[in-house]
């Protein structure tokens, strides 16, 4: 139990010790329908799924979400991967990032495309106090060629590299470093702005995520979904699509505009959009001379397309189906009545599609005036529909 509130007061009796003294509700806003929780001094152990249950009169509402912890408060960078050090010792290269959460992955390969992974010896250590991870990975050199050390956790915004004649390219997740072992040098990359452009995609249709880059040779394109952990959506290099590392969620649903790549177009076509596609995306494009990153926030919507009012006994039933995101229903009258309306609401979410069905009932009296018009509004994100009902006028003789 994280936080409880009833009888107009906090109830800390069953609160878990992990959250003692770190939670509070916005008391002044509870009567306005706000049950938001303030969680202070966040630690890695707070990560996980949360459920909020609110009951009021005859209604029950549930909210479920997942909290991801990206960094400890005492780390200044907003990116989990803050530094990478690459050192040469004898006939070995050592890649050693530290202070990362959640648990990162490391991969060695050759050339700027996603080549075959190289055999290495790696160890991952987690600090007991901060729960942050550090990696130490050793690779045996096999000749004078380009080597790549990939660190994958969450999206990076700062890099520091210590290497030998380093050619820096950020093509595989948070940190991707390509270098040739020649003379000693040092390269520092400044933080990226990571500006996300909003794109709205309609459920079960095709959608284009636009991305451009400076025209160049040897084009490498990686589209990633920045979930936890981040996953590959689509990759292109060696003049061809590369599906070896594509996440199963996107199989058979993605493509690039091949004829336009040489014109600087790296846009992605995403087909048969599903709710799970929602989230942040990163497009990396590398050429022989440039590296470009663009970011997109994809929103999935299934708009309110139909709405229906039916009279059942002494109630009006207003309903709509297959909506996303979560809709709202509101009853009103024209003209406004002097008394409050007696209403009930029910929202169900389909397990397979994650779409919502909504239904609202309104009690009406048999002797209700025929001049009163009952109005039902259903809204979701950028869409809304309205339907009205009026008691039939009966002429008596």
C-alpha positions, 0 to 999 in steps of 0.5 A, a space after each residue: 500500500 502506497 497511500 490511502 485516503 478516506 473519511 476525509 483524511 489520510 490513513 497511514 496504518 497499512 502504508 508500506 514502510 518503503 513509502 513512509 514520509 514520501 507520499 501525499 495527495 493534493 488535498 485541496 483538489 480532491 473535491 475537484 476530481 484530482 487524486 494525483 499522488 506526490 512521490 518525493 525523493 524518488 529511488 530506484 526501488 520505486 520503479 514498477 506498476 502502480 494502481 489508483 482506485 477511487 470510489 465515490 457513491 456508486 462509481 469506481 474508477 481505476 488508473 493503472 500505469 508504470 513508473 520508470 526511474 531514469 536516474 538518481 537525484 544526485 546525478 546531474 545528467 538527465 540521461 542514464 548513460 552519462 559517460 563512456 571511457 574507451 582505453 587500449 591496453 596491449 592488444 585489448 580495448 576496454 569499454 567502461 560506462 558507469 552510473 546507469 539505470 536500468 540495467 544496460 547492455 553492451 555489444 561490440 561489433 565492426 564497422 558503422 552498420 550493425 555487424 556481427 557481434 564480437 566475442 568479449 568478456 564483460 562484467 556488470 556491477 550494481 552499487 548497493 546504495 544507489 542501485 546504479 550499474 557499471 560495466 567493464 567490457 574487454 575486447 581482443 583486437 584482431 587487426 587495424 579496423 573500425 570497432 564499435 562499442 554499443 551501450 543500450 539503456 535509455 536515450 543518451 544526451 551527453 557523451 565523453 569519449 577517450 580513444 585513439 583517433 575516434 570517429 563518433 557515430 550515434 547509430 545504435 541506441 544511447 551510445 555508439 562509438 566507432 573508432 580506428 586504433 591510431 593516435 591518441 585523441 579525445 572527443 566530447 559531444 554536447 547534450 542534444 536537445 531531444 525535441 519531440 514532434 507530436 504525430 497523431 496516428 489513427 488506430 488500425 490505419 497506416 501512418 508516416 513518421 517523417 524524418 530527414 537528413 543531410 544527403 550523403 553516402 553509406 546511409 545507415 538508418 535506425 528507427 527505435 521505439 524508446 520503451 524500456 528497454 528500447 527496441 529496434 523498429 526498422 534498420 537499413 544499411 548496406 543499401 538494404 533493410 535489415 530485420 535481424 534485430 527488429 522487435 516482433 511487435 513491428 514485424 511486417 508493419 514497417 517500411 522506408 521510402 527507398 527511392 527517396 532515401 538518396 534525397 535525404 528522406 528517412 521517413 518510416 511508414 507504420 502500417 496497421 497502427 495498434 495502441 502499443 505503438 504509442 510512445 517516443 521514437 528516435 530516428 538515427 541517420 548516419 552517412 560518411 560525413 554526418 550523423 542526424 537524430 530526430 525524435 517523435 512522440 506518437 499518439 494513437 487515437 481511435 476517435 468517437 465515430 458513433 454515439 447512440 441514446 436509447 430509452 430503457 424503462 425510466 432511463 436514458 442509455 448513451 453509449 459508444 464503442 472502440 475509442 482511444 484514448 480513454 473517453 469521457 461522457 457528460 449529460 446535460 439538458 436544454 434548458 438547464 434543470 434546477 435539480 442535479 441529474 442522477 447519472 451512472 457511468 461504466 467504462 470497459 477496456 478491451 483486453 486485445 485491442 486496448 480500446 474503450 467502450 463507454 456507457 452512461 445512464 440517466 434517470 428520467 421521470 415518466 412525467 418529465 416535460 416534453 420541452 426538455 432536451 437531454 444531451 449526451 456528449 462523449 469526448 476523447 482527445 481530439 474527437 467528440 460526438 453528441 446525441 440528444 433525446 426528447 420526450 415525444 409530444 403526445 396530442 390528447 383529444 
